[in-house]
């Protein structure tokens, strides 16, 4: 496969800088910490790094309220450090993707400060969505849109004389005003931002909230009438992403555009963003959201492959990210699915069961054709931290819900590197991390798992090594093998992957060599919630003889 097509089969590791490693000892993760841990990432066996926003920001939403795209938040370091990190990672074979948040900026962004200081109808306000209110004295919001984080999607301004003024749109927090993407200055600015980071060695960008940029100019009320949505998945977006693709393709080593596209139950609409002249690839949230069940996962794997094949794009597979309940916790619950709009709180979970399933899910995911995104800490088997003190939570979802939604802080707790007590090597001893780590993580540190047979870390290292050098080439197609209703089994090249979702063991084929297992495999039987990678015999059959390739063990 050409080197320029690396993104079609890469394993990309998501770095949440605040929580990865603290290099200067102030309790907040930074770029110096990432630079220091590059050997760990190389040894893990990944291909690229994706950094969530590292820009100057008031941190109203964890950095997704960007004040300056051409700088680095002082808590994280400097622009010079970012350039050195990108270069150092590339020297070690790791490419870098940066986050771009085009739907909105921070209230602290120079454009929005200028807009607040300017009168209604001014050019400065035209870059955003300012409108007069409805009702007596304009006291009601301009329409009925609600914020993704709860409450109205509009905030009223105050005029210099202290009287109430116009309202401005924010689909997220009031600290994140939405940009007007019909304005030519907005489009040209973001093309310049892309070039700024591409010129500094970034191999691509991840596009946050990629389906929400374009708005119906009339800003009508949201109505369930079957018509086009006033701000999601609008047709105008495709011309925008074609212009971005032209920028990305203008480099000798073409850059990559990765979209965050939450489009449930709309595979044809999803695929349109992945046409050859638009985004290269997009996150697969249908797979992430699936319950731990053979039928559901197979259906979503098949739907993903069909959708992407129609436009010649590679599939992507992801189990978790910085917005999602960690896999170990989610898979230990009675309901193993995930819904971004309904995070359960205080729901019982079985950590042992969740860990066993998360290990099996890792082998399933890494065996599939396409690219894989790995969220920091998943390779350690970290659970969600659900008992964070209320006064330590930072997520605006928690705050704006009045505490009824736990928010996303539980999956953003700083990583444990070494030692037997917090801060576990994340920062200097005696310094408290920005979010508290649970003392029960002592057995989950990198140091505790490094070289330990059977640890989650060593499982990931072995799987990533085999993925790169093993029996399945990057472009080997997937073919399902006969199996029972509660077993998934498929072959890619000489690699056979099998996962048992049943409540009892199933027999494994005797003629296939065992390469890797997510748990013990006694007497050639695959226990429940366990996955294996097998090597098919040379010139042998694809699967064992009928009638039961993966039959129930006696």
N, C-alpha and C positions, 0 to 999 in steps of 0.2 A: 504494500500500500504506500502511495507517495507520502513523503514527509509532510507535505502541506495538508494532508488529510488526517493528521494525527488525532484530531478532535472526534473523528468518527468512531474511535474505539478506546479513547483515553479513560483513565481513572483520575478524576479531578477531586482534589481534597479541599473542602470548604474551611477556610480559616476565618473565625470570628475574632478579630485581633484583640479585642478587649479581654478575651478569656483564654487565649492560647498560651502565652508565656510572657512573663514580665521581666524585661531586661534591665530596667533601671531601679527596680525595687520600690515602686510607689504604690503597688497593689493593683495596677491596671496593666493588662497585656499591651505589648507594643511591638514595633517592627524589629527592634533590637532583639527581643525575645524570639521572634520567628527566625531571624538570621542565625541566632545561636543554635536553634533546633533544626536547621536544615539537614544535618546528618541523619536525624531521626526520620525525617520525611523521606529522604532518599532511601534509607534502609527499609521503610515501610513498603516501597515499591510503586508509588503513585507516578503519574505523568505530569500533573499540573496542579497549580494552586489557584483557588478562587478566593479573593478577599472581599468580605462584606465591607461597606463603606468605611474608608479610613480618612475621609476628608474633614476639614474644619467644620464643626457642627456644635450647636448648643446641646445635642444629645437628648432632645425631647422624644425621639423615637430611635434610640440606639444607633444614631449616625445616619439614619435614613432621612433626616432633615438637613440637607447639605447647604452649607453657607458659601463654600468656595471649592469648585472642582479642580482647581489648579494648585492645591496645597494639601498638607497632611495635618490632621488634628494634632495639636501639641502634645496631647497625652500619648500619642502613638509614635511621634518622632518628627522627622522633617522630610521635605521633598527629596533632598539629597539621599537620605537613608532609604526612601522608597526606591529610588533609581538604583542604588547599590544592591538592594535586596532583589529586585527584578533581575539584575545582571548576575548576581551570585547564584540565584536559583537556576537561571538558564545555563550557567556553566556546569551545573550539576545535573542537567537534563530535565529540569522542571520549568515548564512555562507558567506564566502568570496571567490570570484574568482579574480585572477590576470590576467593581459594581458601578453601574450608572443608574440613577434614579430620575428618569425624565418626567414623571407625572407631576412632580412638585419640587419645590426648594424649601429652604428654611425661611422663617420670618426674618432671620438675621442676614439673609442674602442681600447684597447691595441693590438688586433689582426691586425686591419687595420693600425695602426701606425707602427707596425713592418713590415707589407707588403710594405708600402711606403718606408721604410728605406732599404728594401732588394732588390736584383737585380732581373731582369726577370728570371723566371724559378725556383725561390727559393721556399722552403717549405712554407715560410710565405705567399707568394702570391697564393699558391695552395688552400688556404681556400676561396679565392674569385674568381672572373672571370676577370683576366687580359689577355689582348690580344694585339698584335701589330695592328696598324691601317692599313687601306687599302689606295691605291693610292700612289702618289709620296710622299716619305718621311713619309709614314704612317699617313698622315694628316687627313684622313677620318676615321670615326668610323668603328669598325670591322663589324657591320651589320646595318640594317635599323630599329632596334627597337627604339621605342619612349618611353619617360617617361610618367607614368600615370599623372604626374603633368605638362606636356608640355615640348617640346624640346627633344633633343636626350637622349637616355638612357645610354650614354657613356660620360665619362670625361677623358681627357688625363692628364697623370701625367708629372711631370718634374723631370728629372734626377738630381743627385747631382751637376753635372757640368753646370746645367742650360739648357741643351738641352731637347727637347720634348721626352717623353718616351712612355710607354705602355698606353693603355686605360683600364679603369675599368667599369664594368657594374653597373648601378643603375636604377631599374625600377621606382624609385620615385625620390627624390632629389639627387644631387651629394653628399650631406652629409649623404646619406644612401646607402653605397655599399652593393650589393647583395652577400650573402654567397653562396659557392659552396656546395650544399647538397649531392654531390657524394663523398665528403671527409669524411672519418671516424671520424676525430677529430670534425667536425661540429656536426655530429649526436651524438657523445658521450657527447659533451659539453651541448647540449640542453636537453638530458636526465638527466644530472646532475642538470641543472637549474630547471627542473620540480621537482626533488627530493628536491632541496633546499627549494622551496616554499611549497611543500606538507609537508615536515618535520616541517615547521613553522605554520602549521594549515590551509593553503589554501585548500579549498574544491574542487578546480578545476582551470582550466585555460581557457581563451578565446584565440583562435589561430588567430592572425591577418593575413590577406591575405593568407589564408590557401591553396589556389589552385595554388600559384605562385612559390613555393620553387624549384621544380625540373626543370632543364633546359636541353634541347637537348645538349649533349656534343659538338656537332659541332657548336652550336650557329649560325644556318643558318639565312638568311634573313626571315623575316615574309612574307609569301606568302598566298594568298587566293586560295589554290589549293585543299582544302578538306582534307588535311592530318592532322596528329596530330599537335597541336599547339606547338611551340618550348618552351613555358614556362608556359602555363596555363593548369591545369587539366590533367597533365601527369600521366600515369599509375604507375610510380615509387613512387608516393606519398602514395599509399595505404600501401605499405610495411613499410614506415616511420611511418604512424599513427598506424599501428599494434604494432610497437615497443613502441610507446608512450602509447598505451592502456595497454600494459603489465606493464609498470611502474605505471600507474594509478590504475590498478587492484591489484597491489602488496600490497596495504595498507589495513589494517583491515576494515577501512571505505573508500571504493573505491572512488577515486577522479574522477572528471568529466572533459571531454574534449569537448569544444564548438568551433565549427569552423565558421569563417567568410568565407562563400562560395558564391561569386557572380557568379552564373551559370544560367543566364536567358535562358529559352527555352531548358533546358537540364535536365529534371527531373530524367531520368534514371541515368545519370552521377552523379547528386547530391546525389541520394540515395546510391550510392556505398560507399560514405564516412561515411554513417551511419549504415553500417553493424555491427553486434554485436561485432566484434573484432577491430573496428576502432573508430571514434569519437562517442560520446554519442548523440550529437545533434548539430544543426547548425542554424544560423539565417535564417529567412524566408524573404528574400528581395522581393520575388514576391508579397507577401501580402503588404508589406510596399510601394511598387512602384505603387500599383493599384490605379486607379482613384476612386473617391467617386461615385460609381455606383453599384446598386444591382447585375446586371449580372456579371460585372467584378469581384467583390469581391467574389460572390458565386463560380464562376469558379476557382478562385485561392484558395479558401478554400477547395474545392473538390479536386483540383489537389494536394494540400499540403497533405491532409489526405491520398490520394491514394499513393502518393510517399513514405510517411513515413510508412504507414501500410505494404508496401511490404518488409521492412527490420525490422519491429518491433520497430521503433524509434518514440518518441513523436514529434508532431509538435511543432513549436515555432511561436509566434506571436509578432510582433514589429511594432510600428507606427513611431518611430523616433530614432535617435541616434546622436552621435557627428559629423557625416558626412552628415547629412540630414537636409533639410529645415524643420523647426518646423511645427508640424501638423496644428496648428491654422492658420498659414499663408498659407500653402499649400492648405488646404481645403477651403480657402476663395477665391481662384483664379478660373478663368474660366477653366483652365487645372489643375485638382487636382492630376494628376499622378506625379511621381518623377522619374528622370533619373539622375544617379550619374554623368554622363558625360555632362549634360546640365542643369546647374543651372541658371534659368532665373533671371535677375536682373532688378529691377524697374518695375516689372509686377504688375498691380493693384491687390489688395486683399481686400476683405470685412471682417474685423475682427469679426463682429458679426456673419456672416454666418460661417466663419471658426471656431469660438468657438462653435457654436451650433453643427456643424458636428463633431468637435473633442470630444465633450462630448458624442455624440452618438457612435462614434468610440471606445471610452473607454469602454462602456458597451458591444458593440459587441465583442471586443477583449478579454475582461476578461471573457466572457461567453463561449469562445471556449475551446475545450479540448486540453490540452498540457501545455507548459510553456509560460510565457509572460515576455518580457523584457521592462522595463519602464525607459526611459531616464529622468535624473534629470530635473525638471522644467515642464515636461509634466503634472504632477499632479497639477501644478499651472496655467495651461493654458497659458504659456508664448508664445508669438509670436516670430518669427524671427526678429532680430534687423538688418534691412536692410540699415539703415542710419549711420552706423559706419564711422567715418572719415577715409579717405584712409590712413593717416599716423599712424593710430592706428591698422590697420589690421595686423595680424601676420601670417596668413595662407600662406604657400608657393605656394598653388594653385593660390592665388590672385597675389602674387609677380611674379611668373613665367609666368603668362598669360598676364603680362603687365597691369593688372588692369581690363581686360575684363571679367574675371571670379570673382565673388564676394568672392569665397572661402567659408570656413565653419565657420568663426568667428562668424557669426550672430546667430548660435545656441549654441555658447560656452560662451556667456556673463554670468558673475557671477550671481548667484541666489539672488533674493530679499527676505530678511527674515523679516524685520520690518522697521518702520519709514515711513516718507512721502517724502523722497528725497534720492538720492544716497549718500552713498553706501548702503542704505537699510539694515543695519545690517550685510552685508557680511563681512565687515572689520570695523576697528575703524572709527568713524566720523573724517573727515578731511583727510582721506587717500583715494587716488583714486585707484579703482580696476584696475587690469592689462588690462581689457577691460572695456570701459565705459558703464554704465547702463543708459537706457533712463529714464527720470524723469516721463514719463507716466506709469511706472510700480507701482506707489504708491498703486493702488487698487489690485495689484496681489501679494503682499507680503504674506508670510506665516501668519504673524500676522493679516493682514486684512482679510484673508480667514478662519482662524481658528475659528471654531464654527459658521461661517456665513452660514445660510441656503441657499442652492442653489449654493454655491461656487464650483469651480472646485475641490478644495482640499477636501471638504467634500463629493463630489460625489465619488472621488477615494477612500476615506476612507470607505465609505459605501459599495462600490462595492467590495473592497478587503475583507472586513469583511464578506459579504455574500458569496463571493467566497470560503472562508475558512470554513464557518459554515452553509452555506445555503442549499438550496434544491438540488443542483447538486453536487454529489460526484465527486472526482477528476478523477475517471476512468469511469464516465458515458458517454456512446457514444452519438454522435450527430445524430439527425434525423430531416431532413427538414420537415416542415409542409406546407400544401397548402397555397399559398399566391399569390397575384398579382405580375406582372412582376417587379414592383418597390418596393416590400417589401421583406425583408429577415426575415424568421421566422423559428426557430428550437427549438427543445426540447432536454434537457439533464437532465435525472432524472425527478424531479418534476419542474425543471426550464424551463420556456419558454422565449426565447429572441426574440423580434421583433424590426426591424429597418425600418423606413419609408423613402425611397429615392424619393418618388413621390412629386409632386408639390402641393398636396392637402391632407387633413387629411384622415386617414383610421380608420374604426371602430375597437375597441378592443373587444375581447370576454368578455361577462359580467360575466361568471362563474369563471374567473381566478382572483385571488387576486393580486393586484399591489404591488410589492416589492420595485421597484426602477425605477425611470425615469430620463432620461438625461435632461428633460425640462418639463414644464407644460403639463399636459394631461387632458384637459377639457372635461367633459361629456363622458368619456371613448372613446375618439378619440385620435389617435396618430398623432400629427402634422408632417409636413415635417421635415426631417433631425433630427428626434428624435428617441430614442431607449427606450425600456422598458424591465424590467425583471418582469415576472409574475410567480405566483405559480399555477401549475395545481391543480384542485380540487382533493381531495382524492378519489381514485377509479373512477375518472371521465374520460371523453374522453380526448384524447390528444389535440384535437383542437375543435373549435366550429363547429356547424353543417354546412353542405354545404348549399348553393352553394358557399358562399364567406366568408371563415374564417377571412380574413382581408379585408373586403369590403370597398369601397370608402364611406366615411361618407356623409350623405345627406347634 
